[in-house]
Amino acid sequence: MQSLHKLLMPVLLALPLSTWADYEQQYQACLDASGMINNASVAGCAEGVSETVKKEMNRIYQQLFLKLQQSAPEDAEQLQATQKAWLIYRNGQCDLQGKHVGSPMYYTCPMELNIQRVEELKFLLENGG
């Protein structure tokens, strides 16, 4: 598992500490509760955290989209197109990482990228949207 943490370090450094820390605590608590770290526990825990993150992402996206619809409809359309493109990127990137890095990446990669996307959307909502 040590090598997985080395792979995650660039992502960890790119995120605001509080956000990653919250989700990392959830992920680690799940792994601890599983009693052993193997592909099945990594997959289950990462998917669980990812679902929580996706709910937050959708909530923030909707807030930003509605805000932009009112103030700059063309920017709301751009946000929508960008989110669709981001989903394609996330899925392709994680598939590639899974094939070349190993099976845990199929689960941890979407979790990591979802967390990163939440921060991007929060930034837009708070600073300009």
Backbone as numpy.savetxt, mean C-alpha at the origin, in Angstrom:
# Nx Ny Nz CAx CAy CAz Cx Cy Cz
13.48 -14.68 7.18 12.65 -13.49 7.18 13.52 -12.25 7.18
14.74 -12.38 7.63 15.64 -11.23 7.65 15.79 -10.63 6.26
15.89 -11.47 5.22 16.07 -10.94 3.87 14.84 -10.16 3.41
13.65 -10.55 3.85 12.43 -9.81 3.50 12.50 -8.40 4.08
12.95 -8.25 5.30 13.08 -6.93 5.90 14.10 -6.08 5.16
15.17 -6.70 4.64 16.14 -5.96 3.84 15.49 -5.46 2.56
14.63 -6.28 1.97 13.92 -5.87 0.76 12.94 -4.75 1.04
12.35 -4.74 2.22 11.35 -3.74 2.57 11.97 -2.40 2.97
13.23 -2.38 3.32 13.85 -1.18 3.86 13.72 0.04 2.95
13.95 -0.07 1.62 13.78 1.14 0.80 12.35 1.70 0.87
11.38 0.82 0.93 10.00 1.28 1.04 9.76 1.91 2.40
10.29 1.31 3.42 10.13 1.85 4.77 10.71 3.26 4.87
11.83 3.46 4.25 12.49 4.76 4.33 11.74 5.83 3.54
10.98 5.42 2.54 10.27 6.38 1.70 8.95 6.85 2.33
8.48 6.15 3.34 7.19 6.48 3.94 7.36 7.29 5.20
6.37 8.14 5.49 6.39 8.80 6.79 6.36 7.72 7.88
7.15 7.92 8.89 7.33 6.90 9.91 6.03 6.49 10.57
5.16 7.43 10.87 3.95 7.08 11.60 3.05 6.15 10.81
2.90 6.38 9.53 2.02 5.53 8.73 2.56 4.12 8.64
3.84 4.00 8.24 4.38 2.66 8.12 4.37 1.97 9.47
4.71 2.70 10.52 4.77 2.11 11.86 3.42 1.52 12.26
2.34 2.22 11.99 1.01 1.70 12.33 0.74 0.38 11.62
1.00 0.35 10.33 0.73 -0.87 9.57 1.75 -1.95 9.87
2.99 -1.57 10.10 4.02 -2.54 10.47 3.66 -3.21 11.79
3.12 -2.45 12.74 2.70 -3.03 14.01 1.58 -4.04 13.79
0.61 -3.70 12.94 -0.48 -4.63 12.64 0.07 -5.91 11.99
0.96 -5.72 11.03 1.56 -6.85 10.32 2.37 -7.73 11.28
3.20 -7.09 12.10 4.04 -7.84 13.04 3.20 -8.56 14.09
2.15 -7.91 14.58 1.27 -8.55 15.57 0.62 -9.79 14.98
0.24 -9.71 13.73 -0.36 -10.86 13.06 0.66 -11.99 12.94
1.88 -11.65 12.50 2.92 -12.68 12.39 3.21 -13.30 13.75
3.29 -12.47 14.79 3.54 -12.99 16.14 2.43 -13.93 16.59
1.20 -13.57 16.28 0.05 -14.39 16.68 0.01 -15.72 15.93
0.60 -15.75 14.74 0.57 -16.99 13.95 1.47 -18.07 14.55
2.44 -17.67 15.36 3.31 -18.64 16.02 4.52 -19.05 15.21
4.47 -18.90 13.91 5.64 -19.21 13.08 5.58 -18.36 11.82
6.73 -18.07 11.30 6.78 -17.26 10.09 7.10 -18.19 8.92
6.14 -18.31 8.04 6.31 -19.07 6.82 5.52 -18.37 5.71
5.54 -18.90 4.52 4.85 -18.24 3.41 3.37 -18.06 3.69
2.75 -19.02 4.32 1.31 -18.93 4.59 1.01 -17.81 5.59
1.81 -17.68 6.64 1.55 -16.62 7.62 1.86 -15.25 7.04
2.94 -15.14 6.27 3.27 -13.87 5.61 2.14 -13.48 4.68
1.67 -14.44 3.89 0.58 -14.15 2.95 -0.68 -13.71 3.68
-1.08 -14.44 4.68 -2.30 -14.10 5.40 -2.22 -12.76 6.10
-1.10 -12.51 6.75 -0.95 -11.25 7.48 -0.85 -10.06 6.53
-0.07 -10.21 5.47 0.07 -9.12 4.50 -1.27 -8.82 3.82
-2.01 -9.86 3.47 -3.32 -9.64 2.84 -4.28 -8.94 3.80
-4.23 -9.32 5.07 -5.11 -8.69 6.06 -4.81 -7.21 6.22
-3.53 -6.88 6.36 -3.15 -5.47 6.49 -3.47 -4.73 5.20
-3.22 -5.37 4.07 -3.49 -4.73 2.78 -4.97 -4.39 2.63
-5.84 -5.24 3.11 -7.28 -4.95 3.05 -7.63 -3.72 3.87
-7.02 -3.60 5.04 -7.24 -2.41 5.88 -6.74 -1.16 5.16
-5.57 -1.26 4.56 -4.98 -0.13 3.85 -5.85 0.24 2.65
-6.36 -0.75 1.94 -7.20 -0.46 0.77 -8.46 0.29 1.16
-9.02 -0.06 2.30 -10.21 0.67 2.77 -9.87 2.13 3.02
-8.72 2.37 3.66 -8.30 3.74 3.91 -8.00 4.46 2.58
-7.35 3.75 1.66 -7.05 4.34 0.36 -8.34 4.75 -0.36
-9.32 3.90 -0.36 -10.58 4.20 -1.02 -11.30 5.39 -0.37
-11.24 5.46 0.94 -11.87 6.57 1.65 -11.19 7.90 1.29
-9.88 7.91 1.32 -9.14 9.13 1.00 -9.32 9.49 -0.47
-9.28 8.50 -1.33 -9.48 8.74 -2.76 -10.84 9.40 -3.00
-11.88 8.87 -2.37 -13.22 9.43 -2.56 -13.29 10.88 -2.06
-12.68 11.15 -0.93 -12.66 12.53 -0.41 -11.96 13.46 -1.40
-10.83 13.04 -1.88 -10.06 13.85 -2.82 -10.81 14.03 -4.13
-11.39 12.95 -4.63 -12.12 13.01 -5.89 -13.29 13.99 -5.79
-14.06 13.90 -4.71 -15.20 14.81 -4.54 -14.75 16.26 -4.40
-13.67 16.47 -3.67 -13.12 17.81 -3.51 -12.69 18.38 -4.87
-12.02 17.56 -5.66 -11.57 18.02 -6.98 -12.74 18.22 -7.94
-13.75 17.38 -7.84 -14.92 17.53 -8.71 -15.55 18.90 -8.52
-15.55 19.37 -7.30 -16.15 20.68 -7.01 -15.26 21.83 -7.45
-13.95 21.70 -7.26 -13.06 22.83 -7.52 -12.38 22.78 -8.89
-12.11 21.59 -9.39 -11.38 21.44 -10.66 -11.74 20.10 -11.30
-12.90 20.05 -11.98 -13.37 18.77 -12.55 -12.35 18.05 -13.43
-11.55 18.82 -14.17 -10.54 18.17 -15.02 -9.48 17.46 -14.18
-9.20 18.00 -13.01 -8.25 17.34 -12.11 -8.84 16.08 -11.50
-10.14 16.08 -11.27 -10.80 14.87 -10.78 -10.69 13.76 -11.82
-10.86 14.13 -13.09 -10.70 13.14 -14.17 -9.27 12.63 -14.22
-8.32 13.55 -14.04 -6.91 13.15 -14.04 -6.61 12.22 -12.87
-7.17 12.51 -11.71 -6.99 11.64 -10.55 -7.53 10.24 -10.85
-8.68 10.20 -11.44 -9.30 8.91 -11.78 -8.41 8.11 -12.73
-7.90 8.77 -13.77 -7.02 8.10 -14.72 -5.71 7.67 -14.06
-5.20 8.52 -13.19 -3.96 8.21 -12.49 -4.14 7.01 -11.57
-5.27 6.94 -10.89 -5.51 5.81 -9.98 -5.62 4.51 -10.77
-6.28 4.55 -11.90 -6.38 3.33 -12.74 -4.99 2.90 -13.21
-4.18 3.86 -13.63 -2.82 3.55 -14.07 -1.98 3.02 -12.91
-2.17 3.60 -11.73 -1.43 3.15 -10.56 -1.77 1.70 -10.23
-3.06 1.34 -10.33 -3.46 -0.04 -10.06 -2.80 -1.02 -11.03
-2.71 -0.63 -12.29 -2.03 -1.47 -13.28 -0.55 -1.60 -12.91
0.06 -0.48 -12.55 1.47 -0.50 -12.13 1.66 -1.41 -10.92
0.83 -1.22 -9.88 0.97 -2.03 -8.66 0.88 -3.51 -8.97
-0.13 -3.89 -9.72 -0.32 -5.31 -10.01 0.84 -5.88 -10.84
1.30 -5.13 -11.83 2.41 -5.60 -12.65 3.72 -5.66 -11.88
3.99 -4.62 -11.09 5.22 -4.58 -10.30 5.26 -5.73 -9.30
4.16 -5.97 -8.64 4.14 -7.02 -7.62 4.21 -8.40 -8.25
3.61 -8.58 -9.42 3.72 -9.85 -10.13 5.18 -10.10 -10.51
5.83 -9.07 -11.01 7.24 -9.19 -11.38 8.11 -9.49 -10.17
7.89 -8.78 -9.07 8.67 -9.05 -7.86 8.42 -10.47 -7.35
7.19 -10.91 -7.41 6.89 -12.27 -6.96 7.62 -13.31 -7.78
7.68 -13.09 -9.09 8.36 -14.05 -9.97 9.86 -14.07 -9.73
10.44 -12.91 -9.44 11.90 -12.84 -9.39 12.48 -12.78 -7.99
11.70 -12.39 -7.01 12.21 -12.31 -5.64 11.71 -13.48 -4.82
10.48 -13.87 -5.03 9.95 -15.01 -4.31 8.51 -14.81 -3.91
7.87 -15.89 -3.53 6.43 -15.88 -3.29 5.94 -14.91 -2.22
6.68 -14.62 -1.14 6.13 -13.65 -0.19 5.87 -12.28 -0.82
6.61 -11.95 -1.87 6.45 -10.64 -2.51 5.07 -10.48 -3.15
4.44 -11.60 -3.54 3.09 -11.51 -4.10 2.13 -10.90 -3.09
2.47 -11.01 -1.82 1.59 -10.53 -0.75 2.11 -9.27 -0.08
3.41 -9.22 0.18 3.95 -8.04 0.85 4.06 -6.84 -0.09
4.33 -7.08 -1.36 4.45 -5.98 -2.31 3.17 -5.16 -2.42
2.00 -5.78 -2.63 0.78 -4.96 -2.69 0.53 -4.20 -1.39
0.84 -4.84 -0.27 0.66 -4.16 1.02 1.54 -2.91 1.06
2.80 -3.05 0.71 3.74 -1.93 0.75 3.31 -0.81 -0.20
2.97 -1.18 -1.43 2.59 -0.16 -2.41 1.26 0.50 -2.05
0.35 -0.25 -1.46 -0.91 0.34 -1.00 -0.66 1.38 0.09
0.24 1.05 1.02 0.58 2.01 2.08 1.18 3.27 1.46
2.08 3.08 0.52 2.70 4.22 -0.14 1.66 5.07 -0.87
0.70 4.42 -1.52 -0.33 5.16 -2.25 -1.23 5.95 -1.30
-1.53 5.38 -0.14 -2.31 6.12 0.86 -1.61 7.42 1.19
-0.31 7.37 1.39 0.44 8.58 1.72 0.40 9.59 0.57
0.50 9.11 -0.66 0.44 10.01 -1.81 -0.92 10.71 -1.88
-1.99 9.95 -1.69 -3.33 10.53 -1.75 -3.57 11.49 -0.59
-3.09 11.12 0.61 -3.21 12.02 1.76 -2.50 13.34 1.48
-1.32 13.26 0.90 -0.55 14.45 0.59 -1.35 15.37 -0.35
-1.92 14.80 -1.39 -2.73 15.60 -2.32 -3.94 16.21 -1.62
-4.62 15.43 -0.81 -5.80 15.91 -0.12 -5.45 17.05 0.83
-4.36 16.92 1.55 -3.98 17.90 2.56 -3.28 19.13 2.00
-2.67 19.00 0.83 -1.82 20.08 0.34 -2.26 20.73 -0.96
-3.33 20.27 -1.53 -3.65 20.92 -2.77 -5.01 20.56 -3.34
-5.47 19.38 -3.02 -6.70 18.88 -3.64 -7.88 19.76 -3.49
